[in-house]
Amino acid sequence: SCCRPMTPSDNATPVEFWESLLEISPKLRQCRIILQRRSASTEGGGVRATLDHQGWSALVSCVDGVLCLLVEPPNAAAGSSGLVRLHIGDGLEIYSDCFRCYEDHLSIPLSFKQDWAWLAKMDLQEGGLTDELSDLKCRRCQGLLLSAQGAEHMILPTSLWQACAEALACEECTPLGSSHIRASPGRVYSSPEYFLVSSVDVSSKVLAAGVDGLVRCSCGWVIGEGQRPQMLKVTGRRKLVFCSEGWSRGAACKEAGVVLYKHRISMPRGGKLSSSDAVGSGLQPSDGMARYTEEAAVGAHLLQVQSLEGQSRFLIYPGHPEPELLGDQTDGESDRIPSSMVEAIELRFAVSDLWLLGPTRHAADPEAAAALTGESKDLPEEAQLAQRAAKVYYRCRPCQAPAPDCRVTVIPQQSFDAVCFALDRWAATLPPSHTLAPIPSKDMLGEWRTSFLPLPPRDRATE
């Protein structure tokens, strides 16, 4: 395991609850609800222990857009009944034989109609920032990087559009890749991964790009890229440029300006997001960049490489820590282990496009639910936001072991730590039987596990 285990307090009172996870496959138009009966301490959540599920049954109904599941025990000694409510709208197709009972969880497979309004609503909420634009700030120090007052927000074309345009350009034409879009003062161009702005619009807190081509805030935080030097010497191990291969595609779009990574900046805005947006991100719930996390940026990068090169197996190495950030941890990182304990991660994609709702805890006692989650047991409809993710198989392994079939990728140390934490957190969320990956470990380099790798919001306007 890549993250430090938590230990419950000796005096903690165990509380039983039901935990739900809705896994949605848009391409197959199928979903399933995974229910787990767990026990945890009321002090800090404790260690979630999975209880026995044998003999349990469930009644499923959907009324007024609320999916209700009444879970009943085989006898009074096994426990008490539980009620699970999910505000996911109408459009699900429930079958009489859809219930499955296993030792460590309950499963309810469902299908949904093509016009499922709830999923369309999630897609709209996850659809990127196509209309609103607020001030852009450094995610680490919250210093102002760019004022949105009077700025014109425009959408960059996709890398696929650019690749097709370059392929159709004749040799005598000016290569479209070097001049078709340049940053202009007063304009903010948006792509799924970054903002392209003019260097004259950024504040004095933005430092010029160094020899590595990276742009930093005055606090030392890497926030993006600038114009790349023509010649960069590479010595020894592969040089550290922040996921350069994924984000440098279409590098022509940023030669005349500054690229600000969405996962390294924040954008305060009105309104509220669900508390799940802020968990582990170090951001306030009103931050428009809350879902653009380190691990999501890495997931998007790997999927882009898979799309372009057809590679689904990756060997991920951590780069050297940034000197100015050594010993400095942001909120939500104090429970992660030192990166030296994990040398490398081998990862394979199983399903590249999923939606996840949860995990959500449901307790019969509202006070117990509040002690476990800090919220009421039944979240309102507007608070239940799904997130995009990819199902992956992964394992921690020695860095010197050969991996002939893997695509080697070096990412920054902080991104590596975030990926380790996210993979282990999701693996701990799944039932033990679901974490077993269908990959044999014949090379004795480590046991494979099943997990989810978060993905950033999909910007429909650029697709």
ABEGO torsion letter per residue (X at the ends): XABBBBBBBAABBBBBBBBBBBBBBAAAGBBBBBBBBBBBBABGGEBBBBBBABGBBBBBBBBGGBBBBBBBBABAAAEBBBBBBBBAEBGBBBBAAABBBBAABBBBBBBBBAABAAAAAAAAAAAEBAABBBBBBBAAAGBBABBABGBBBBBBBBAAAAAAAAAABBAABBBAAAAABBBBBGBBBBBAABBBBBAAABBAABBBBBAAGBBBBAAGBBAEBBBBBABBBBBEBBBBBBGAAAAABGAAAAAABBBBBAAABBBBBBEBBBAAAABGAGBBAABAAAABBAAAAAAAAAAAAAAAAGBABBBBBBBBBBAAABGBBBBGAAABBBAAABABBBBBBABABBBBBOBBBBBABAAAAAAAAGBBABBBAAABBBBBBBBBBBBBBBAABBBAABBBBBBBAAAAAAAAAAAAAAAAABBAAAABBABBBAAGAEBBBBBBBBBBBBBAAAX
